Amino acid sequence: MKRKLASVTAIALASALALAGCSTGTTAGSGTGASTDGKGKTITLWLAGGDTPDTLRTYLKTEFKKETGGTLNIQQQDWGDLVPKLTTALPDANNTPDVTEVGNTQSPTFTNVGAFLDISDMYTELGGSNLLQSFVAAGKVADKNYTLPYYFGSRYMFIRKDIWSKAGVAEPKTLDEFNSAVATIAQKNPAGIANFSGFYLGGQDWRDGISWIFANGGDIATVKNGKWTATLDGAKSIKGLEQLQAIYKTASKAPNDAKDSNQYIYLNDDDAIAGATAADAATPVSLAAATIMAPGWAHWSIGTKGEADGKVTRTWDDNTFGVFVLPGNDGKPAPVFAGGSNIGISAKSKNPGLSKTLLKIMFSKTYQEMLGKNGLGPANSKYVDSLGSDEFAKALIASASNSKLTPAAPGWAAVEASNVLEEFFSKIKDAPDLSALAKEYDAKITPMLNAK
């Protein structure tokens, strides 16, 4: 359930939408109340990827029919195709989805060009201040709400408890303790194998790496004099980058070009870790690690390998594996980048009233709790208990309590699509002057942030 943007620039996206009739401030249908007059009518909901289970999709169709007499047509779009498809469809009243899921980092680009309906009149009714505010901000322009949170999946740490124990390090309570612990594990290498990481952090893995910038009070960018400005060279950001550089050099054996992809395989390398001998250490093996950082849903892929009905299964063993929230400098959860989605109504929808009724169903207590019971963090904090009480639910809730998103800049899609952050992070380990490197990339990122 990764969130990746297609290679489109914010300039191209904005131009396509503007030429087709969407412009900043579009509020077509704004003020129209939720409608239950759906007899003989159909509205379309686009869902991204397979994240929303079939049981939830069936519930939405059934409840929409019950509430309005109309039909809900749910269409699934691949994450990799979502941005270009929305770019084409949202401005076209005859082909636009009435309601669509959109990645939380994708939302600002669309909201800033007026592609979504103003739903500020529903904000309080749909959850108000109980909604995950970092996601709310991603769907907001000039104090108006255009998209709201759908679900979240915050990041936390997954560890090999057996390796941590052998290294003689305890669960850290502060960020400095974490940084020291993973370096100690890498140095002691209790697994006894080559290329072992105390903490596997890919050189291009900025989605996890930015937590160290956030934890030190830094940011990727901020608004200055009405314009977005990259701030990687700020004093607080540099402190986070210095900690990251130390991790890359002392704790992680991940290559400089490694991204945030399937990190869990380095915990599951059972042959490399269990019963490893000195001879094994000299034999080329896959990289293994004592610690990874990943969204909460990664736990389904971690554990002892098995097979059922011809499919690979994983059994979690509490004696072998564990989780904890990355601690900040103050001992509270560090700010981490939250994964997940927003939801919005197309400004070109011919059925804004029925679309608003669908949103009411999606933000209802019943549906929010269904999200939680299926491992997706509900948008409304009142219903996070539905996630359960196991260690994964506790870690997810705690890590989300202080989560952050990328800048809600109109050109953020261009930043992600350009891979400029992957390029920047891949140079941190070997950079002789982090401040100079940060200034170089601030100069590249700032123009992209303001493109619309």
C-alpha angles and dihedrals in degrees: 000000000000124000112227128162125222117242100272127127124230089238093057091044095050092046093052092050095044094049089052094053106271115121136166110287097025109160103168106166092012111154093025108133125228111283130214094186099105104132109142092002132113129200126191127228120193115208121189119233123327097300095113107070122230092248090061092046091052090050092053092050093047096046093045090053091048094048100042110012086236134115126255114210110199117198123185119220125193113246091234092056099039101094097049091043092050090046089058100036106040096067092047111085091195096053107024120118107244092221127015142183114230131182113262092239091046094053099079094058092055097039092051092058095047098252094139134061119254104252097172088122088065099043097098093040092052095051109293114195091004090070119097099273099206088060091044089055091052089059097043131098124179093345093308124117118230102158130019133199118284102181139330136218109187125197127251140158126281116195145182098240091193092057093045089051094049089051090054095236125135130214106286122243098193136035092250090054090052093049091049094045096054091046090052092050092051091049095048093039095194089183089067097218134121122263093016116168125211084202121009106217117163117229091236095040098115094154089069097028096059088069088079091053091048093045091058093050095260129126142198093240143346137194114262122179091344095309133096114246127187111239105188089124094057115121093247093047090050091054089056091047090052090055090048091050090053091051092050090050101040109022112026129064092183114129120255090246096050116119135197094283126134095330088165091078088074091062092045095055090114096163091053096046108032113074094349114174134201088261090054090056090061093049118088106254136164115277112270131194144193094215140029135173119223144142114283095257090068090084090080087066097048126087145057112334119248140148135238127173090351093305129112113251132191125213116202114223115197090206092057106031134041143167137216138166118258104254121226128223089272095050093252120111110296117239106263132182109263120219122211145084147280128217129216146165118247113248086224096053113133089206107049093151094054090043090056089052089054090053090052089055092047092050094044120117092249096053095041090054091047088057091052094047088055093053098259115125107244117236092231113070090210088074103044089109086075087074087073132235104276123117092266094054092047092050093046093051094045095047092048092052091078101023125141137199133216117274114296090229122149091238099045092113088061091054093053094042092051093056088223092140092051088052093048096048092047088063098050097087096056100031112127090197116030093184092056091047092050093049090050092055095040086062090053097045102044097069091049093052093060099043113118 
